């Protein structure tokens, strides 16, 4: 595993759990508003060894409930399955963050009981998906497959969209809502410039506009919330 970072305690990243967060390196997208650019572009610098990570976990048994695995894009890691098994064997629950572009990996780890919660990014409306991901083109069937699988109820999950002023408008949010309507949980996240972006010139909406976007979604899911405001 290419581990680039470890947040030793989070009360926010894994709903209902006291957890740590592992940051993996590398991604198959180049979202210009990505707030973890160094995880995507500088994958060889500042690694944390698995030995160091599992030593940390062994000391936190009985203190932490879970491990949130994010990136970058964790499903790119060739030894992800073995990594998850080791964590599970230590008694931890696991949350996996993903962009959904490797649906077979997602299915495999869920069907093998290695993941307890999945958070999948819904980048934008279908028409603007590639643009928002920083790609010239993409296979939307992969995204559709991951969405359909999660909505089948095999694992607890959420969908989430980071809202960027230059990339998202009310029509886009309406299109997303229509696309994933019926999902259990949907979160809108206000974009904030972390200072470690892939692109430049991106900004977040004010609270009033975010509330308008939230109002478009609020009656279409069991759980809808605004984050990052």
Wavefront OBJ file of the C-alpha trace (Angstrom):
o trace
v 0.000 0.000 0.000
v 1.181 3.496 -0.849
v 0.251 5.284 2.360
v 0.946 9.009 2.290
v -0.740 10.184 5.453
v -2.399 9.192 8.719
v -4.841 11.237 10.753
v -4.703 9.532 14.118
v -8.149 10.585 15.312
v -11.307 11.701 13.558
v -14.839 11.999 14.870
v -16.180 13.135 11.489
v -14.821 10.930 8.685
v -16.532 7.678 9.726
v -20.168 8.259 10.794
v -20.839 6.912 14.261
v -17.256 5.776 14.812
v -14.165 7.026 16.572
v -11.629 6.387 13.856
v -8.333 7.160 12.217
v -7.988 8.105 8.547
v -5.461 6.594 6.146
v -4.555 8.567 3.015
v -3.457 6.496 0.018
v -1.484 7.855 -2.925
v -2.478 8.042 -6.584
v -5.736 8.683 -8.418
v -7.242 7.968 -11.831
v -8.977 11.379 -11.840
v -7.488 14.866 -11.939
v -10.316 16.913 -10.445
v -8.991 20.476 -10.604
v -10.589 21.368 -7.259
v -9.085 18.331 -5.480
v -7.926 19.475 -2.040
v -5.360 16.664 -1.700
v -3.285 17.370 -4.817
v -0.067 16.087 -3.258
v -1.681 12.674 -2.769
v -2.478 12.545 -6.479
v 0.639 13.993 -8.083
v 3.523 13.351 -5.629
v 2.957 9.688 -4.880
v 6.582 8.806 -4.108
v 7.273 11.331 -1.364
v 6.616 11.006 2.338
v 5.345 7.447 2.528
v 4.283 5.745 5.746
v 5.174 2.056 5.948
v 2.532 -0.578 6.596
v 4.597 -1.725 9.564
v 4.357 1.748 11.094
v 0.631 1.926 10.409
v -0.206 -1.467 11.884
v 1.979 -0.739 14.900
v -0.155 2.344 15.457
v -3.378 0.328 15.079
v -2.247 -2.303 17.556
v -1.730 0.406 20.164
v -5.197 1.846 19.528
v -7.185 -1.371 19.918
v -10.008 -0.717 22.358
v -9.689 3.026 21.791
v -10.568 3.417 18.102
v -13.619 1.788 16.501
v -12.725 2.088 12.865
v -10.410 3.026 10.030
v -11.404 5.353 7.197
v -9.445 4.754 3.995
v -9.320 7.619 1.532
v -7.007 9.076 -1.088
v -6.261 9.672 -3.767
v -8.258 6.658 -4.880
v -7.814 3.587 -2.644
v -9.219 1.092 -5.180
v -6.100 1.622 -7.326
v -3.944 -0.081 -4.707
v -3.153 -3.629 -5.896
v -2.904 -4.984 -2.345
v -6.032 -3.275 -1.025
v -7.792 -6.559 -0.238
v -4.941 -7.880 1.909
v -4.663 -4.518 3.641
v -8.365 -4.518 4.511
v -8.182 -8.106 5.782
v -5.377 -7.204 8.170
v -7.378 -4.298 9.546
v -10.505 -6.444 9.895
v -8.535 -9.171 11.695
v -7.654 -6.569 14.326
v -11.342 -5.970 15.010
v -11.804 -2.604 13.325
v -14.703 -1.429 11.175
v -13.701 -0.005 7.797
v -14.985 2.905 5.760
v -13.861 3.212 2.137
v -13.908 6.456 0.147
v -14.038 6.007 -3.625
v -14.751 7.807 -6.873
v -16.513 4.677 -8.145
v -14.419 4.239 -11.272
v -13.315 0.716 -10.397
v -16.663 -0.966 -9.712
v -15.310 -4.520 -9.696
v -12.870 -3.712 -6.901
v -15.671 -2.058 -4.965
v -17.893 -5.102 -5.420
v -15.141 -7.512 -4.417
v -14.249 -5.829 -1.124
v -17.904 -5.357 -0.170
v -18.988 -8.870 -1.119
v -16.062 -10.299 0.848
v -17.199 -8.465 3.973
v -14.136 -6.239 4.131
v -15.913 -2.880 4.152
v -18.632 -1.632 6.497
v -19.343 1.772 4.971
v -18.699 3.312 1.544
v -18.642 6.999 0.659
v -18.774 7.567 -3.100
v -18.265 10.938 -4.726
v -20.829 12.004 -7.304
v -18.712 14.569 -9.090
v -21.402 16.316 -11.133
v -24.226 15.787 -13.614
v -23.535 13.150 -16.250
v -22.967 15.783 -18.934
v -20.266 17.556 -16.915
v -18.702 14.519 -15.266
v -15.502 14.256 -17.334
v -14.928 18.009 -17.140
v -15.302 17.966 -13.368
v -12.915 15.005 -13.112
v -10.277 16.800 -15.165
v -10.480 14.259 -18.008
v -11.109 14.589 -21.726
v -13.522 11.647 -21.643
v -14.564 8.793 -19.391
v -16.615 5.621 -19.280
v -19.758 6.631 -17.420
v -20.916 3.008 -17.327
v -18.344 2.407 -14.587
v -19.815 5.182 -12.470
v -23.328 3.897 -13.152
v -22.295 0.369 -12.145
v -20.915 1.533 -8.800
v -24.004 3.625 -8.089
v -26.327 0.735 -8.902
v -24.316 -1.654 -6.748
v -24.348 0.621 -3.713
v -28.049 1.303 -4.074
v -28.691 -2.461 -4.081
v -28.165 -2.363 -0.318
v -25.178 -4.672 0.098
v -23.394 -2.197 2.382
v -24.113 1.009 4.263
v -23.177 3.934 2.034
v -23.476 7.599 1.204
v -23.188 9.694 -1.929
v -21.649 13.141 -1.729
v -20.930 16.074 -4.014
v -18.387 18.802 -3.392
v -19.997 21.950 -4.763
v -17.713 24.359 -6.633
v -18.985 27.701 -7.913
v -17.204 27.393 -11.258
v -18.420 23.823 -11.901
v -21.868 23.386 -10.334
v -25.160 25.211 -10.685
v -28.767 24.540 -9.701
v -29.467 22.549 -12.861
v -26.495 20.287 -12.149
v -27.707 19.535 -8.629
v -31.193 18.826 -9.959
v -29.715 16.435 -12.524
v -27.722 14.637 -9.824
v -30.795 14.354 -7.592
v -32.821 12.853 -10.434
v -29.974 10.456 -11.216
v -29.474 9.023 -7.712
v -32.955 9.580 -6.306
v -33.827 6.813 -3.902
v -30.366 6.634 -2.354
v -30.232 6.439 1.429
v -27.942 9.390 2.111
v -26.754 12.343 0.065
v -24.435 15.075 1.259
v -23.578 18.395 -0.345
v -20.160 19.668 0.680
v -19.146 23.281 0.322
v -15.817 23.647 -1.462
v -12.967 25.244 0.457
v -9.524 26.012 -0.931
v -7.057 23.909 1.070
v -4.054 25.512 -0.598
v -3.133 22.130 -2.095
v -5.253 22.110 -5.250
v -4.542 20.577 -8.643
v -6.056 23.549 -10.495
v -6.478 27.264 -9.848
v -9.314 29.730 -9.861
v -11.895 27.696 -7.960
v -14.112 28.971 -5.179
v -17.008 27.984 -2.978
v -20.552 29.290 -2.817
v -21.822 31.434 0.037
v -24.104 29.888 2.653
v -27.292 31.263 1.104
v -26.558 29.713 -2.280
v -25.565 26.413 -0.693
v -28.889 26.433 1.130
v -30.706 26.861 -2.189
v -28.833 23.898 -3.622
v -29.636 21.902 -0.495
v -33.326 22.727 -0.885
v -33.282 21.084 -4.323
v -32.119 17.820 -2.765
v -33.710 17.785 0.655
v -36.983 15.980 -0.089
v -35.520 13.249 -2.270
v -33.441 11.216 0.177
v -33.880 9.794 3.674
v -30.857 11.746 4.847
v -29.657 14.972 3.221
v -27.182 17.320 4.846
v -24.891 20.222 4.092
v -21.272 19.805 5.108
v -18.405 22.224 5.259
v -20.320 25.424 5.928
l 1 2 3 4 5 6 7 8 9 10 11 12 13 14 15 16 17 18 19 20 21 22 23 24 25 26 27 28 29 30 31 32 33 34 35 36 37 38 39 40 41 42 43 44 45 46 47 48 49 50 51 52 53 54 55 56 57 58 59 60 61 62 63 64 65 66 67 68 69 70 71 72 73 74 75 76 77 78 79 80 81 82 83 84 85 86 87 88 89 90 91 92 93 94 95 96 97 98 99 100 101 102 103 104 105 106 107 108 109 110 111 112 113 114 115 116 117 118 119 120 121 122 123 124 125 126 127 128 129 130 131 132 133 134 135 136 137 138 139 140 141 142 143 144 145 146 147 148 149 150 151 152 153 154 155 156 157 158 159 160 161 162 163 164 165 166 167 168 169 170 171 172 173 174 175 176 177 178 179 180 181 182 183 184 185 186 187 188 189 190 191 192 193 194 195 196 197 198 199 200 201 202 203 204 205 206 207 208 209 210 211 212 213 214 215 216 217 218 219 220 221 222 223 224 225 226 227 228 229
